[in-house]
Amino acid sequence: MPSFGDGGVERMLVNLAGGLADRGVEVDFVTRRRAEPYLEALDSRVRLVETGRSGLVGIQPVLQRYLRAAKPDFVLCGKDRAALAFLLARALVGGRSRLVMRPGTNFSARLAESSPWSRWRKRWLIRITHRAAAAVVGNSADIVTDIAAVAGLAPERVHLIRNPVVTARLAQQAAAPLEHPWFGAGEPPLVMGVGRLGQVKGFDVLLQAFARVRRRRACRLMILGEGRLRAELEAEAARLGVAEDFALPGFDPNPYRYLSRAALFVLSSRREGSPNALTEALALGTPVVATDCPSGPRELLADGKVAPIVPVDDVAALAAAMERALDAPGDAGLRRAAVQEYTVDTCAGRYQALFQRLLEQEGARA
């Protein structure tokens, strides 16, 4: 992953690297630098290869040296640009390293948000990288169907393996101390959102829904994350008259200590791939409400049997569902059971089995 941020793809690849190492797979994690979010949790058995740079051209000298020396069987990429950088490097140095793509978003929904020129360019990049892959792994059933359609792939080329969200450390991280006055005894119930402060997460709708709930009962809203919409959300909270009960603490590498203590987690997204924060909240037993966005929430919540699902961008429906969940939180055991497939060990085992099948198929062809 030549470019690194603080999102779900980065965290899932760190989790997966450790899960594969547990199974005896030799794993290198190739990224720009050691001082990136989540890399402090990288398993000590995983070799971290620092490129010192990113970009399609800028990374080439380091990436080409790495491929010559390491000769990996598989290169797993979570982002299209990283895959394109690898394909260029492999074309220049040769070798038999196979690309495995791991798309983590609903491409149809993402393309619909783009201008015609941007849509054409993104679709071209998706098709180039995914058609060149030995296999493509989607993290939800909707993603598997969507990427096959967008990239023009035969169904047998695309595989479903869930996100490795539920780690052995999750309960320990959730129990870590949290010194925040809003979590003290006797404080009003806290509603939480988690994610980058961008348009796609729908936090503007969450804030409006919270304001409706707040008019009828004492409660607070906290959103963990950072992004370009911080000032807009703060201004909207002031306009709605809820600024004193609204907090944006920023990015926190351990959101689980907040999630485990919250009265309610709300996923207000306009699109997702497989929503990790929702999965984590369920694993911790926290009550949840989610929008019926593409993709993931309906699949995770079993068509609303596990927790309420509401239409995207429907402020009234979201506010009503939040109130119902605060009044009747539901069964924590049912929520935890819904994410059994999302453990790191289960996901790593399925990736390892896929890698082995691909090696055996190549051996049979040879």
C-alpha atoms as one frame of an Amber mdcrd trajectory, in Angstrom:
protein
   0.000   0.000   0.000   2.238   2.869  -1.231  -0.132   5.577   0.028  -1.517
   5.184   3.523  -4.338   6.883   5.368  -6.429   6.271   8.474  -9.276   4.399
   6.807 -10.750   0.924   6.858  -8.643  -0.541   4.046  -5.419   0.254   5.898
  -6.622  -1.222   9.177  -7.994  -4.380   7.554  -4.709  -5.094   5.770  -2.802
  -4.706   9.058  -5.211  -7.172  10.699  -4.997  -9.581   7.780  -1.184  -9.515
   7.742  -1.134 -10.656  11.363  -3.747 -13.343  10.736  -1.757 -14.773   7.823
   1.444 -14.715   9.904  -0.406 -16.762  12.552  -0.943 -19.388   9.858   2.702
 -19.563   8.874   2.435 -17.415   5.757   5.463 -15.203   5.127   4.122 -11.656
   4.849   5.751  -8.385   3.811   3.865  -5.133   4.337   5.045  -2.636   1.731
   4.139   0.980   2.434   5.549   4.480   2.464   6.820   4.793   6.029   6.638
   3.232   9.455   4.998   6.252  11.124   1.497   5.696   9.758  -1.815   5.049
  11.561  -2.344   1.444  12.723   1.175   0.260  11.859   2.078   0.166  15.548
  -0.310  -2.828  15.690   1.469  -4.680  12.845   2.451  -8.182  13.921   6.175
  -8.450  14.747   6.494 -11.447  12.384   5.466  -9.258   9.432   8.372  -7.559
   7.674   7.684  -3.872   7.120   9.198  -2.576   3.870   9.339   1.222   3.740
   9.329   2.801   0.280   9.880   6.367   1.500   7.670   7.620  -1.317   4.405
   6.998  -3.126   2.905   7.655  -6.551   2.860   5.542  -9.695   6.298   6.707
 -10.901   7.940   7.774  -7.651   7.633   4.349  -6.052   9.003   2.423  -9.038
  12.726   2.154  -8.106  11.949   0.802  -4.625   9.103  -1.436  -5.791  11.146
  -2.913  -8.624  14.061  -3.673  -6.257  11.637  -5.291  -3.852  10.078  -7.549
  -6.523  13.514  -8.673  -7.758  14.682  -9.518  -4.240  11.570 -10.901  -2.545
   9.821 -12.577  -5.512   6.480 -12.764  -3.681   3.948 -15.360  -4.780   1.112
 -12.861  -4.369   0.778  -9.104  -4.096  -2.463  -8.130  -2.373  -3.665  -4.600
  -3.133  -6.530  -2.761  -1.505  -6.438   0.248  -3.820  -6.414   0.619  -7.607
  -3.435   2.997  -7.763  -1.288   0.622  -5.726  -2.233  -2.189  -8.093  -1.330
  -0.094 -11.134   2.075   0.683  -9.585   2.658  -3.032  -9.040   1.590  -3.974
 -12.585   4.006  -1.417 -14.039   6.859  -2.657 -11.846   6.163  -6.295 -12.749
   6.086  -5.450 -16.456   9.541  -3.866 -16.129  11.268  -6.495 -13.956   9.388
  -9.635 -14.926   8.640 -12.407 -12.459   5.642 -14.522 -11.561   4.123 -12.505
  -8.722   0.328 -12.650  -9.014  -1.962  -9.747  -8.242  -4.930 -10.247  -5.915
  -7.294  -7.280  -5.725  -9.333  -6.504  -2.625 -11.935  -3.839  -3.510 -13.563
  -2.355  -0.428 -16.230  -0.045  -1.820 -19.302  -0.124  -4.013 -17.890   1.074
  -7.327 -21.260   1.661  -9.001 -22.259   4.073  -6.235 -18.851   5.768  -6.314
 -18.897   6.181 -10.095 -22.395   7.669  -9.977 -20.999  10.537  -7.880 -18.332
  11.412 -10.481 -18.309  13.676 -13.524 -18.425  11.944 -16.934 -14.664  12.339
 -17.510 -13.797  11.200 -13.988 -16.226   8.300 -14.303 -14.559   7.121 -17.521
 -11.083   7.405 -15.999 -12.038   5.547 -12.812 -13.810   2.807 -14.727 -10.752
   2.376 -16.958  -8.489   2.042 -13.899 -10.853  -0.441 -12.249 -10.973  -2.611
 -15.355  -7.223  -2.516 -15.983  -6.296  -3.543 -12.445  -9.063  -6.044 -11.699
  -8.892  -7.844 -15.048  -5.138  -8.270 -14.569  -5.633  -9.924 -11.180  -5.391
 -13.646 -10.564  -8.348 -13.223  -8.226 -10.579 -10.470  -6.863 -11.887 -10.614
  -3.289 -15.007  -8.688  -2.278 -15.851  -8.123   1.381 -19.644  -8.356   1.015
 -22.027 -10.139  -1.340 -23.073  -6.829  -2.897 -19.437  -5.893  -3.559 -18.793
  -9.246  -5.245 -21.741  -8.696  -7.593 -20.907  -5.038  -8.173 -17.219  -5.443
  -9.013 -17.953  -8.321 -11.388 -20.367  -6.063 -13.287 -18.218  -2.907 -13.283
 -14.947  -4.640 -14.214 -16.556  -7.175 -16.551 -15.308 -10.248 -14.680 -16.537
 -13.820 -14.862 -18.203 -14.878 -11.582 -15.519 -17.490 -10.860 -12.862 -14.749
 -10.764 -14.511 -12.993  -7.783 -14.571 -14.393  -4.254 -16.354 -13.403  -1.042
 -14.158 -13.099   2.059 -15.321 -10.875   4.896 -13.270  -8.078   6.426 -10.937
  -9.247   9.234 -12.504  -6.859  11.737 -12.859  -8.824  14.962  -9.407  -9.220
  16.505  -8.218 -10.954  19.655  -7.323  -7.506  21.020 -10.768  -5.983  20.521
 -12.115  -6.682  24.010  -8.849  -5.533  25.577  -8.887  -2.288  23.590 -12.550
  -1.730  24.452 -11.755  -2.053  28.172  -8.935   0.534  28.041  -9.394   3.544
  30.363 -11.362   6.478  29.013 -11.276   9.765  30.836 -14.010  11.845  29.291
 -16.697  13.646  31.310 -19.490  12.485  28.995 -18.939   8.867  30.068 -19.303
   9.530  33.784 -22.006   8.047  35.973 -25.392   9.740  35.572 -24.515  11.441
  32.276 -27.064  11.477  29.410 -26.885   8.593  26.906 -24.248   9.040  24.216
 -24.881   8.455  20.507 -21.742   7.757  18.455 -20.618   7.966  14.861 -17.179
   6.926  13.608 -15.489   7.747  10.309 -13.822  10.321   8.130 -15.652  13.643
   8.144 -16.640  13.525   4.495 -19.853  13.687   2.511 -20.121   9.938   2.010
 -20.517   9.236   5.747 -23.761  11.232   5.993 -22.848  12.891   9.290 -24.866
  15.955   8.278 -27.997  13.780   8.297 -26.959  12.165  11.592 -26.567  15.608
  13.163 -30.008  16.717  11.966 -31.583  13.488  13.242 -29.810  13.895  16.564
 -31.182  17.436  16.910 -34.723  16.033  16.569 -34.049  13.395  19.221 -32.368
  15.957  21.478 -35.505  18.123  21.477 -37.431  15.272  23.095 -34.845  13.776
  25.471 -31.454  14.423  27.037 -28.657  12.842  24.978 -25.337  13.694  23.337
 -23.662  13.023  19.995 -19.954  12.320  19.459 -18.316  11.598  16.096 -14.780
  10.181  16.075 -12.803  11.053  12.956 -11.220  13.893  11.061 -11.869  15.461
   7.694 -12.722  18.471   5.597 -16.319  18.833   6.839 -15.368  19.573  10.462
 -16.134  23.307  10.241 -19.434  22.682   8.421 -20.594  20.176  11.028 -19.675
  22.502  13.888 -21.547  25.369  12.222 -24.581  23.132  11.631 -24.591  22.037
  15.284 -24.634  25.681  16.339 -27.466  26.465  13.906 -29.494  23.541  15.248
 -28.890  24.602  18.842 -27.121  21.394  19.910 -23.479  22.554  19.961 -23.161
  21.974  23.723 -24.172  18.337  23.285 -22.055  17.666  20.170 -18.357  16.732
  20.109 -15.763  16.058  17.404 -12.718  14.747  19.315 -10.878  13.900  16.072
  -9.200  10.658  15.028  -8.508   8.133  17.803  -6.562   4.916  17.133  -8.669
   3.143  19.768 -12.317   3.988  19.059 -13.443   0.758  20.757 -13.235   2.196
  24.273 -15.782   4.784  23.128 -17.963   2.327  21.208 -18.206  -0.129  24.098
 -19.449   2.628  26.433 -21.874   4.305  24.018 -25.630   3.941  24.351 -25.997
   3.757  20.556 -23.831   3.628  17.428 -25.285   5.084  14.217 -24.030   4.360
  10.704 -25.438   7.201   8.585 -23.433   6.482   5.400 -24.548   7.116   1.835
 -22.366   4.252   0.610 -20.012   1.677   2.076 -18.278  -1.533   1.112 -18.503
  -3.530   4.291 -18.779  -1.030   7.172 -16.071  -1.832   9.714 -17.269   0.527
  12.444 -20.717  -1.075  12.314 -19.141  -4.543  12.499 -17.021  -3.507  15.483
 -19.995  -2.013  17.318 -21.921  -5.258  16.801 -18.945  -7.313  18.026 -18.885
  -5.219  21.194 -22.625  -5.696  21.695 -23.375  -1.983  21.312 -26.901  -1.134
  20.077 -26.840   0.102  16.459 -28.934   1.802  13.803 -27.810   1.921  10.152
 -28.821   3.345   6.801 -29.693   0.942   4.011 -26.779   2.147   1.897 -24.868
   0.180  -0.705 -23.210  -2.024   0.450 -23.065  -4.070   3.633 -25.500  -2.870
   6.336 -28.501  -4.907   5.157 -26.294  -7.995   4.847 -24.744  -7.472   8.304
 -28.055  -6.755   9.994 -29.937  -9.625   8.317 -32.506  -7.385   6.614 -33.214
  -5.563   9.873 -33.605  -8.643  12.112 -30.446  -7.785  14.086 -30.937  -4.004
  14.286 -32.957  -1.235  12.592 -32.203  -0.175   9.004 -33.531   3.106   7.582
 -33.461   4.731   4.127 -30.421   6.809   3.198 -30.749  10.584   3.832 -34.091
  10.193   5.645 -33.701  12.431   8.721 -37.127  11.621  10.194 -36.715   7.854
   9.827 -33.227   7.957  11.308 -34.358  10.043  14.293 -37.286   7.690  14.963
 -35.030   4.609  14.783 -32.516   6.241  17.141 -35.243   6.929  19.685 -36.548
   3.370  19.481 -33.036   1.963  19.951 -32.376   4.196  22.961 -35.654   3.015
  24.519 -35.211  -0.678  23.629 -31.530  -1.559  22.934 -32.265  -5.171  21.957
 -30.203  -8.345  22.390 -26.415  -7.864  22.637 -25.881 -11.597  22.075 -27.733
 -11.436  18.754 -25.533  -8.514  17.682 -22.320 -10.374  18.549 -23.498 -13.517
  16.749 -24.101 -11.506  13.564 -20.358 -10.910  13.057 -18.914 -14.375  13.675
 -17.620 -14.574  10.091 -15.597 -11.382  10.565 -12.873 -12.735  12.871  -9.273
 -12.330  11.730  -8.600 -16.073  11.953 -11.606 -16.978   9.793 -10.744 -14.397
   7.134  -7.022 -15.245   7.090  -7.868 -18.930   6.690 -10.022 -18.182   3.655
  -7.326 -16.015   2.073  -4.749 -18.734   2.652  -7.052 -21.319   1.067  -7.561
 -19.020  -1.946  -3.804 -18.510  -2.372  -3.253 -22.276  -2.191  -5.942 -22.972
  -4.811  -4.396 -20.415  -7.167  -0.965 -22.019  -6.775  -2.413 -25.478  -7.413
  -4.281 -24.275 -10.502  -1.110 -22.765 -11.918   0.778 -25.978 -11.186  -1.879
 -28.003 -12.993  -1.723 -25.718 -16.038   2.084 -25.944 -16.099
